[in-house]
Amino acid sequence: MAARLQCRNLLRQFARSAFVQPSRTYATIPAPPPAGLHNPSIKIDTPAHTNTTGLVPLKGWESRKTYLLHNYAKLLLEQPLILIAQHNAVNAEEWGAFRNQVAKVGGKLQVIRTHIFKAGLRNVNYMKKELPQEQWATTDATAQWLSEAAKDVDDPLMELFVGPLATITLAEPAQGFQPEVLKKVMDICNKSQNKLVLLGGRMESSPMDLTDLERAKALPNLEGMRAQLLGLLSSPASGLGRVLSASGSRIYFTLESRRIGMEKEANPEGATAEEKA
């Protein structure tokens, strides 16, 4: 009997220990604060919820929200064209197919967190409005002071932020705006059976609706625009040359006919003989 009781007590202790939640572990080495937008020397203040024990959780203070805000602000500063699309019931296989299609035509498709993207948009707009351009690259777009100062900044692009959203950007932003990429991306969205619904976009700092995008995709590429500009600049000079050459020819023929007329008046017989000859 005593052996049974002892065995039962051991089983109870084992069952209790199996369901005890493990305590949270802490690292004694502090995690470094996240770097600035473009300048690694810029530091972000440690959050106010740091515990008083001096221990930092293993996860660190570089939260995903800060990481996303950093990436969105960088995207808004560097991309010449950003398209906003609403995605509807897209499964993982379809996402892979859409990303591959967009990548093949020179674009990049990514899902965004709308409220964090709004914060990045406000911060970037405030930077461009209040700070000189030479400070944009060295200003931390995730800084607390910037978010506080930009909380009332508005942007017409925010009117498009309805439902689950994704952005489509250029894979090589250094080449500038590429109308052929825009046209191919719009064709992909139109053939997606409402899985990707294009809402509008942003070119440089200007919002664009669907009508503006339709006009933009009809523009020539950069080389074509340069050729057209060169033609416009050279056409006035060539036209002026044609006018001057034509005017000179007209003056010559006018003077020549006048000379012949005066010779006829001075020597009618000679003129008659010349005409006969």
Backbone torsions as a table, in degrees:
resi	resn	phi	psi	omega
1	MET	NA	-45.9	179.2
2	ALA	-62.4	-35.4	179.3
3	ALA	-67.2	-38.7	177.9
4	ARG	-63.3	-44.3	178.9
5	LEU	-62.0	-41.8	179.4
6	GLN	-64.2	-41.0	178.8
7	CYS	-66.3	-38.9	178.5
8	ARG	-64.5	-41.4	178.5
9	ASN	-64.0	-39.0	177.5
10	LEU	-63.9	-40.1	178.7
11	LEU	-65.3	-39.5	178.3
12	ARG	-63.9	-43.0	178.9
13	GLN	-63.3	-39.8	178.9
14	PHE	-65.8	-40.8	179.5
15	ALA	-65.2	-40.3	177.9
16	ARG	-64.6	-43.1	-179.0
17	SER	-67.5	-27.2	-179.0
18	ALA	-71.0	-28.2	-177.3
19	PHE	-101.6	6.6	177.5
20	VAL	-76.1	128.7	178.9
21	GLN	-70.9	133.0	178.2
22	PRO	-68.1	144.1	-179.7
23	SER	-73.0	152.1	-178.3
24	ARG	-71.8	133.6	-178.5
25	THR	-95.6	151.4	-179.4
26	TYR	-128.6	146.9	176.1
27	ALA	-95.4	144.5	179.5
28	THR	-86.0	-12.7	179.2
29	ILE	-94.7	119.6	-178.7
30	PRO	-67.5	141.0	177.7
31	ALA	-79.0	140.3	-179.7
32	PRO	-70.2	146.5	176.7
33	PRO	-68.9	154.4	179.7
34	PRO	-65.8	148.9	-179.5
35	ALA	-78.0	171.3	-179.8
36	GLY	-74.2	-176.6	-175.1
37	LEU	-63.3	-50.5	179.4
38	HIS	-126.5	-11.3	-176.3
39	ASN	-114.4	108.4	-177.6
40	PRO	-63.1	-17.3	-178.5
41	SER	-78.0	-14.3	-179.5
42	ILE	-77.3	129.2	-177.3
43	LYS	-107.5	152.2	174.4
44	ILE	-106.4	134.3	-177.4
45	ASP	-58.6	145.5	176.8
46	THR	-64.7	136.2	-178.2
47	PRO	-57.6	154.5	-175.9
48	ALA	-70.2	-16.0	-176.3
49	HIS	-88.4	17.9	175.8
50	THR	-60.7	133.8	-178.3
51	ASN	-74.6	161.9	-174.5
52	THR	-82.3	-5.0	-177.5
53	THR	-81.4	-12.1	-177.5
54	GLY	84.3	1.1	179.7
55	LEU	-95.5	142.9	-178.4
56	VAL	-111.4	133.3	177.6
57	PRO	-58.6	151.8	-178.5
58	LEU	-59.5	-27.5	-179.5
59	LYS	-66.0	-29.2	-179.3
60	GLY	82.0	173.0	-176.6
61	TRP	-92.0	-4.1	178.9
62	GLU	-80.7	82.0	-176.6
63	SER	-73.3	163.8	179.5
64	ARG	-66.9	-32.9	178.8
65	LYS	-62.2	-43.7	177.9
66	THR	-63.5	-40.9	179.2
67	TYR	-62.8	-44.8	179.7
68	LEU	-66.6	-41.7	178.0
69	LEU	-60.9	-40.5	177.0
70	HIS	-60.6	-47.0	-178.2
71	ASN	-67.8	-40.3	-179.9
72	TYR	-65.4	-41.7	178.7
73	ALA	-64.6	-40.5	177.6
74	LYS	-63.6	-40.7	178.4
75	LEU	-62.6	-43.4	-179.0
76	LEU	-67.8	-29.1	-179.8
77	LEU	-81.4	-31.8	-170.4
78	GLU	-101.8	-27.2	-173.5
79	GLN	-84.0	127.9	175.8
80	PRO	-75.2	-21.2	-178.3
81	LEU	-142.0	127.8	176.4
82	ILE	-129.5	122.2	177.5
83	LEU	-101.8	139.4	178.7
84	ILE	-108.0	123.1	-179.2
85	ALA	-128.4	144.5	176.2
86	GLN	-98.3	128.0	179.7
87	HIS	-104.0	138.7	-174.3
88	ASN	-129.4	113.0	173.9
89	ALA	52.9	51.0	178.9
90	VAL	-97.1	121.5	179.1
91	ASN	-85.5	177.0	-174.6
92	ALA	-63.1	-39.9	179.9
93	GLU	-65.1	-40.9	178.6
94	GLU	-67.8	-36.8	176.9
95	TRP	-60.1	-43.9	178.4
96	GLY	-61.3	-40.5	179.4
97	ALA	-66.5	-43.3	179.9
98	PHE	-64.4	-42.2	-180.0
99	ARG	-63.3	-40.5	179.1
100	ASN	-66.0	-41.2	179.6
101	GLN	-63.4	-44.2	180.0
102	VAL	-67.5	-37.7	179.5
103	ALA	-66.4	-34.6	-179.0
104	LYS	-66.5	-29.2	-179.1
105	VAL	-94.1	3.6	176.1
106	GLY	99.0	24.0	-179.9
107	GLY	-123.0	-179.5	178.7
108	LYS	-141.9	126.5	-178.0
109	LEU	-109.6	129.9	177.2
110	GLN	-148.9	143.6	176.5
111	VAL	-78.0	143.6	-178.1
112	ILE	-121.2	155.3	169.5
113	ARG	-90.8	111.9	-167.2
114	THR	-59.0	-47.7	-174.8
115	HIS	-67.7	-31.7	177.3
116	ILE	-75.0	-36.3	176.9
117	PHE	-64.6	-37.7	175.8
118	LYS	-61.0	-43.4	179.1
119	ALA	-61.9	-42.7	177.1
120	GLY	-63.5	-37.8	178.9
121	LEU	-65.8	-41.5	177.6
122	ARG	-64.1	-43.8	-178.6
123	ASN	-63.6	-43.3	-178.8
124	VAL	-67.5	-41.4	178.2
125	ASN	-61.9	-39.3	178.4
126	TYR	-66.0	-41.3	178.7
127	MET	-60.6	-46.3	-177.1
128	LYS	-69.1	-26.7	-178.0
129	LYS	-86.6	-39.0	-171.0
130	GLU	-104.0	-22.1	-175.8
131	LEU	-110.5	146.0	175.5
132	PRO	-65.8	154.7	-172.9
133	GLN	-61.5	-32.4	-178.9
134	GLU	-68.1	-13.4	178.9
135	GLN	-97.7	-5.2	-177.6
136	TRP	-63.5	-42.5	-176.2
137	ALA	-71.6	-22.4	-177.4
138	THR	-104.7	4.6	179.3
139	THR	-96.4	129.8	179.7
140	ASP	-76.7	112.3	-176.7
141	ALA	-73.3	-8.9	178.5
142	THR	-102.1	6.0	-177.1
143	ALA	-67.0	146.7	-177.4
144	GLN	-65.3	-39.0	-178.7
145	TRP	-63.6	-35.5	-179.6
146	LEU	-70.0	-40.8	178.7
147	SER	-64.9	-37.5	178.1
148	GLU	-67.9	-40.3	-178.5
149	ALA	-72.0	-27.7	-174.5
150	ALA	-100.9	9.3	-173.9
151	LYS	-66.5	-23.1	-179.7
152	ASP	-100.7	3.8	179.7
153	VAL	-75.7	135.1	-178.2
154	ASP	-115.3	162.1	178.6
155	ASP	-148.7	135.5	179.7
156	PRO	-60.7	-22.5	180.0
157	LEU	-65.1	-24.6	-178.7
158	MET	-65.5	-18.9	177.6
159	GLU	-66.3	-19.5	179.5
160	LEU	-85.7	-9.4	-173.4
161	PHE	-80.6	80.1	179.5
162	VAL	-129.8	124.7	178.0
163	GLY	78.9	-172.7	178.4
164	PRO	-70.7	131.4	-171.6
165	LEU	-124.7	158.9	174.1
166	ALA	-141.4	155.4	176.9
167	THR	-112.0	146.9	174.1
168	ILE	-122.9	119.3	-176.8
169	THR	-123.8	173.5	178.9
170	LEU	-81.7	136.5	179.6
171	ALA	-68.6	-28.7	179.5
172	GLU	-126.0	80.7	-176.8
173	PRO	-65.4	-20.2	-178.7
174	ALA	-65.8	-22.2	179.6
175	GLN	-79.5	-5.8	179.2
176	GLY	82.4	-168.7	-178.0
177	PHE	-66.7	132.9	-178.1
178	GLN	-124.8	100.3	-177.2
179	PRO	-60.4	-32.4	-179.1
180	GLU	-66.7	-34.6	176.5
181	VAL	-68.0	-42.4	178.4
182	LEU	-59.6	-44.2	-179.1
183	LYS	-62.3	-43.8	-179.5
184	LYS	-68.2	-38.4	178.4
185	VAL	-65.4	-41.2	178.0
186	MET	-64.6	-35.2	176.0
187	ASP	-64.8	-38.7	178.0
188	ILE	-63.6	-43.7	179.6
189	CYS	-66.0	-38.5	-179.2
190	ASN	-68.1	-26.2	-179.3
191	LYS	-95.9	7.0	-175.2
192	SER	-85.8	3.6	-179.5
193	GLN	57.2	46.4	178.2
194	ASN	64.4	16.0	173.1
195	LYS	-75.1	-36.3	174.5
196	LEU	-124.4	109.7	-178.1
197	VAL	-106.1	114.9	-179.7
198	LEU	-74.5	125.5	-177.1
199	LEU	-101.3	-31.7	-176.4
200	GLY	162.8	-159.6	-179.0
201	GLY	-169.7	-170.7	-178.1
202	ARG	-143.0	122.1	176.8
203	MET	-112.6	119.1	-171.5
204	GLU	57.3	-108.2	177.6
205	SER	-117.9	12.9	-175.7
206	SER	-107.5	128.3	176.0
207	PRO	-72.0	150.3	-177.6
208	MET	-135.4	134.0	174.1
209	ASP	-93.4	-173.9	-176.6
210	LEU	-64.7	-35.7	177.9
211	THR	-63.5	-42.4	178.0
212	ASP	-64.0	-38.4	179.5
213	LEU	-67.5	-37.3	177.2
214	GLU	-62.7	-39.2	177.6
215	ARG	-70.1	-38.1	-176.8
216	ALA	-68.0	-36.3	-178.0
217	LYS	-70.4	-18.3	178.3
218	ALA	-84.6	-5.5	179.8
219	LEU	-72.7	152.9	174.9
220	PRO	-73.2	164.7	177.4
221	ASN	-73.4	-177.9	-173.9
222	LEU	-62.8	-41.5	179.9
223	GLU	-66.0	-40.4	178.2
224	GLY	-64.3	-39.1	178.5
225	MET	-66.5	-37.2	177.6
226	ARG	-64.7	-41.2	179.3
227	ALA	-64.7	-40.8	178.7
228	GLN	-65.2	-41.5	178.5
229	LEU	-63.8	-41.4	177.7
230	LEU	-63.2	-38.6	177.7
231	GLY	-65.0	-39.0	178.2
232	LEU	-66.1	-37.6	-179.4
233	LEU	-72.6	-33.1	-177.3
234	SER	-85.5	-22.5	-177.2
235	SER	-65.3	-40.2	177.1
236	PRO	-61.3	-38.1	-179.7
237	ALA	-66.8	-44.6	179.2
238	SER	-66.4	-37.0	177.4
239	GLY	-64.6	-39.4	177.9
240	LEU	-65.6	-37.5	177.6
241	GLY	-64.3	-41.2	178.4
242	ARG	-64.2	-40.1	179.3
243	VAL	-63.3	-44.9	-178.9
244	LEU	-65.3	-42.0	179.3
245	SER	-66.7	-39.7	178.1
246	ALA	-65.9	-40.0	178.7
247	SER	-64.2	-40.6	177.9
248	GLY	-63.2	-40.7	178.8
249	SER	-64.3	-43.4	179.6
250	ARG	-62.7	-42.2	179.9
251	ILE	-62.8	-40.6	-179.4
252	TYR	-63.4	-48.4	-178.7
253	PHE	-66.2	-33.0	178.5
254	THR	-67.0	-45.5	179.4
255	LEU	-66.5	-38.4	-179.6
256	GLU	-65.3	-42.5	178.4
257	SER	-66.4	-35.3	177.8
258	ARG	-66.3	-39.1	178.9
259	ARG	-62.5	-43.8	-180.0
260	ILE	-64.4	-39.9	179.0
261	GLY	-63.0	-41.0	178.9
262	MET	-67.0	-36.4	177.7
263	GLU	-66.6	-37.1	177.7
264	LYS	-64.6	-39.3	179.8
265	GLU	-68.2	-36.2	-178.0
266	ALA	-77.6	-32.6	-176.0
267	ASN	-140.2	82.7	-177.3
268	PRO	-63.3	-39.9	-179.5
269	GLU	-64.8	-43.0	177.0
270	GLY	-62.3	-36.6	-179.9
271	ALA	-67.0	-37.5	-179.3
272	THR	-68.5	-39.6	178.6
273	ALA	-65.3	-37.8	179.3
274	GLU	-67.3	-37.4	179.4
275	GLU	-68.3	-37.9	178.8
276	LYS	-67.0	-39.4	179.1
277	ALA	-64.2	NA	NA
